[in-house]
Amino acid sequence: MGFKMGIVGLPNVGKSTLFNALTQTAAAQAANYPFCTIEPNVGDVAVPDERLDQLAGIAGSAQIIPTRLTFVDIAGLVRGASRGEGLGNQFLANIREVDAIAHVVRCFEDTDITHVEGKIDPIADIETIETELMLADLDSLEKRVTALEKKAKGNDKEAKETLDLVNRTLPLLREGKPARMVERKPEEERVFQMLGLLSSKPVLYVCNVEEASADQGNEFSARVFERAKEEGAKAVVVSAKIESEIAVLPPEEQKEYLDAVGLTEPGLNRVIRAGYELLGLITYFTVGPKEARAWTITKGTKAPGAAGVIHTDFEKGFIRAETIAYADYVSLKGEAGARDAGKLRLEGKEYTVQDGDVMHFRFNT
């Protein structure tokens, strides 16, 4: 179950530095984790989760396999991308293929690195990219209205639903507000997603700060956090320079480096976790002597759907799921202790999987 986050940003904001740090991190992980593949513009990175190590230690698992998040380095954007300026068409096409956007914003002063707009203003940078996405969406929707109106008059139910959403989205876009802010009911989500709107993607603002502000941020990043809060987005603080230096160090030297710069963990961990949360994802675990493994599902997934992430046959032949809450598994020292204490539950098809559940599926072949 692959989830992709596209990294975007104006020139000279640190986007490439951050992505390179991600891919170097992924390359380093390849020695420890299987299935870690990297292409020139893709970094497939393990989602840090201390719970997995804890479970593996209790079960004596021979192998640890974390869940993963894919980052895609998206072609740089310039003003006018919605009209095809620069690599505009490639930029817009790449964004359509990702589940969410990590928008790298420059939040540092440096006279040696020229800003494309001539000044440091993270909110203006955000608005430049957001405007291009909204203009592309506006153009896309306006071209569809006539055909949808014609189908709706012919009593095409889906066309009516789509037209209603389009007519609610267009005024927002014209007011300079992204499509993700359109109020909609859960049952409308499928049709809304089919519109393929670029500004409907969830956004994570990555505030690239100078080294001294890598932990708490600075006045620039504070403005970005305020903006994120207003629009229901997420934001994290990172020093891309620090991350690029950490990424090339052997694991035993990374902690020493982090201590020296006053950090408890790499900023990339925050980016990865925030991206995971932004996409509405949770983790369940399968644990045994051979391996302890994390699996990614969306919040609200029922037990058969969770089983299907492992193999489609598990979902088709689902009988029930042996389930132990993470806290119970740890406090009772594993499956046997949880079973003896009556904390191992048999859950059926209607069970909604909870974050941290340790599960074993029974199914018909």
N, C-alpha and C positions, 0 to 999 in steps of 0.2 A: 504494500500500500504506500505509494510514493507521494510525498508532499513536497512541493517546490516553492521556495521563496526567492523572488527575483530581487537582486541588489541593483538599485538605481541611484543616480545622483548626477549633479552637474560636474563639469570638468574640475579637477584640482580640489576635490572635497575629501579625498582619501578613499574613494570607492574601490579602486584597484588595489591599493595597499591592504585594505580590509579583506577583500576577496582572496588575495594572495595568501594572507595569513590563514584564512579558512582552508584553502586548498593544501597549504603546508601542514596544517593541523590534521587534515584528512589523510595526507600521505603518511604522517607519523603514526596515525591510528591503524594504518593498514597492517602494521607488524603485529598488532594485538587483536584486531577484530577482522573476521572474514567479511566478504561481500562489500569491501570498500573500494569503489571504482571512481576514477577521476577522469574527466575529459577536460580539454583546454578551458572551457567556460563553465564547468560544473564542479562543485565541491560537495561530496556526500559525507556528512559529518555526524558522528555519534552524538546523541542528546545526553548530556551529563546527568546521571541519576544515581545518587549514593545508595538508594534502596536496592539497586540491582547487585551491587557489590556485597551488601549486607545479606541478601538472600542467598547469593552464591556461597558465601562463607558458611552459612548455617547448613546448606545442603551438600557442601563439599563438591560443588559443580566443577567439572574439569574445564569448562569453557564458559566465557561470559560474552553474550551477544546483545549489545544495546540497540535501542530503536534509533532511527536515523532521520535526518532532515536534509534535503537537498537544496543547496544555494546555487542560483544561476546568475552569472555575471551578465547583466544586460547592457547592450550597446549604449554608449554615452548619449545624453540628450542635450540639445541646444534649443533655444527659443525658436519656435516655428516648426517643431517636430511634427505637430499635428497636420502640417501642410507638406510633410515630407522633407523638411530642411535637414541637412546633415545626414545622420543615419536614422532619421525619423521613422520611416516605414518599418525598418528592421526593429527599432526600439519598441514600437507599438505592437508589432507582431509577437515579439518575445514576451511582452507583458501579458498578452492574452493567454499564454501557456502556463503561467504560474498561478499558485493559489493565493499568494499574498505578496506584498511589496515591502522590502527593507530599504527605506529611503535614507541614504547616508547624507548627513547635513554637516557642513563645515561650521564648527563652533570654536575655532582657534584663530589667533592672529599670527601671521608669519610673512614678513616682507619679502622673503625669498620665494614664496609660492603665490603666484598671481591668482586672484579670484576672477573668474570669467566675467562677473558683473562689476568688478572694480571696487567692491566693498564687502565687508563681512556682515551679512544680514541673513541669518538662517531662516527666518520666517519668509522673507522675499524669495529665497531659494526654494523653499517648500511650495510657495505659490506658483513659481515658474513651472515646475514639473506638474503640479496639480492642474494648472490652467491648460497645459498641453493635453493632458489626459481628458479633461472635461470637454475641450474643443473637439477632440476626436470622437468622444461619445455623442456630443451634440450633433455633429455632422452625420454620424451613423444612425441616430434615432430619427432625425428629420427626414432622412431618405426613406425610412420604412413606413412613415405615417400613412401615406396615400394607399399603399397596398394593404395595410392592416385595416384601414377604414372600409375598403372594398370588401374584404373577407368578412369583417364584422357585420356588415349589412346583409351578408348572405348567411347569417346565423352560425358562423364558425365560432364555436365556444372558446377555443384556445386563442383565436385572433382577438376576441373581445377582451379576454383576460390580459393578453399582451398589450393591447391598445390602451387599456386602463392604466397599466403600469407605465407605459411610455408617456402618457399624458400627465402622470404624476411626477415623472422624472424630469421631463423637459423644462418645466418652470424652475426647478431647483438648479439645473445646469446653467440656465440663463441667468440665474442670480449668482452664479459663481460658487455653487455648493456641489460637492462630489455626489455621485449617484449612490454611494453607500449610505447616505443620510436619508434616503427615501424610506418613509415608514411603510412597512409591509407586514402581512400576516404570514405565519409559518407555512401555510398552504400555498402561498404565492411565491415562495422562495425558488422552487424549481423553474418556473417560468421566468422569474427575474434573472436567474443565473444564465438562462439560455439567451438573454439579450447580449451577453458577452461584453459588458461595459467595463472599460479600463478603470474608471474611477470608483467602481463598486468593490474593488479588491481591498481587503483589510490592510492597514498600513502600520508598520513599525518604524518609528523614527530612530535612527542610529546617530547619536550626537558624537561626532568625532572631535575630541577635545585635545588640548596640549597635555603633555605627560603629567604635569603637576595637578591637573584636574581630573585624572583618570578615575578616581574613586567617587568623588562627590559632584563632579561637574562644575560649571561656571555660570556666569550671568547669561551667556548665549544659550547654553543647554537648558537653563531654567525657563527661558521663553518657549523653547520647543516643548518641554514637558507641559507647560500651561496650555499650549496649542493642542497637544495630544489629548489632554484631559477634556477640553472643550468638545472635541469631535469624537470621543470614545475610542481613540487609537491608543497605542502603547509607545513608550519611548525608553531608550537605554543610553547610558553613557559609556563610551569606549575611546581609548587612545589607539588609533590604528598603528601608530609608530611603535608603541609598546607591544601591541599584539603581534606585529611582524617580527619583533625581536624575540618574543617568547616562543613563537611557532618553530623557530629553527634550533631551539635549545633542547638537549636531551631531557627526559622527564625529571631526572634527579637534580638538574640545575634549575628547572622552572620555578620550584617553590622558593629557592634561594633568591632568584631574581624578583619574584612577586613580593617577597618580604622586603627586599631592598627598596622597591618603589611604593610600598604601603598598600598592597592589594592582597586580598585573601584568595582570589581566583582570577583566571583570565577573564577579561571583558567579553571575549567571544562566548564564554559559557552563558553569560547573561543574554547575549544576542540569540543564541540557540534556544535557550529556555523560553525567552519572550516570544520568539517566532512560533514555537510549539504551542504556547498558550494562546497566542493570537489566532491561530488556526482552529481553536476549539478542540484540541487534541488531548487525550489522556492515555495513560499507559497501564496495561495489565501485564502480568508476568507468568511464564511457565518455568518451573524450577524442578531440577532433578540432578542426579549424579553426573550425567553427561554434559548438561548445559543449563545455565540460567539465562533466560532470554526475555527481553522487553518487546512488547508488541504495541503498535500505535493504532488507536481507533479514535473516532470522533465521540465527543460527549453524547450520551443518550443512546449509544449502540446497545442492542439487545444481545444476549448470550450467543445465539446462533450466528449473528453477524460478526461477533468477535472471533468465533471459531473459524469463520470463513476467511479471516485474514491469514490464518495459518495454511489452510487448504480449503478449496471450495467443497470438497467431499465432506469435510467436517461440518459445514453449514447444512448441506443437503441431508446428511444422515444424523443430524443432531438429536441426541436423546436428552442429556442433561449435562450440567457443568458442576464438578466438584470445586467449591470456591472457599477460599480462606482470605480474610482481610489481612492486608500487609501487617498491621500492628499486631494482630493475633499470631501470625506466622512467626514474627520476630520474638514476641514476648514468650511464646510457648515453644520456642526453639525448633520449629519445623513442622512438617505435616503430621508426624506421629503424635506430637504433643498437642497440636490443634485438634486432631481427631479424638484423642482421649478426653480433651476438655469440652468436647461438643461444639467446637468452633468451626468444624468443617461442614459446610452447608451443601445440600444438593439443590441446585437452582435449575429452573425450567426455561422454556422458550421466551417467557415474558420478562425474565430478569434483565434489568438494566445494569450493565457492568460498571463498577465503580473504579475510580483511579486507584491503582495499587493492588487490586485484587490479584491473588495468586490462584491460577485456574488450571484444571485438568478436564478435558472434554471427553465425554463418552458419546460414541456415534456408531451408527450402522454403516457397514461398508457396502 
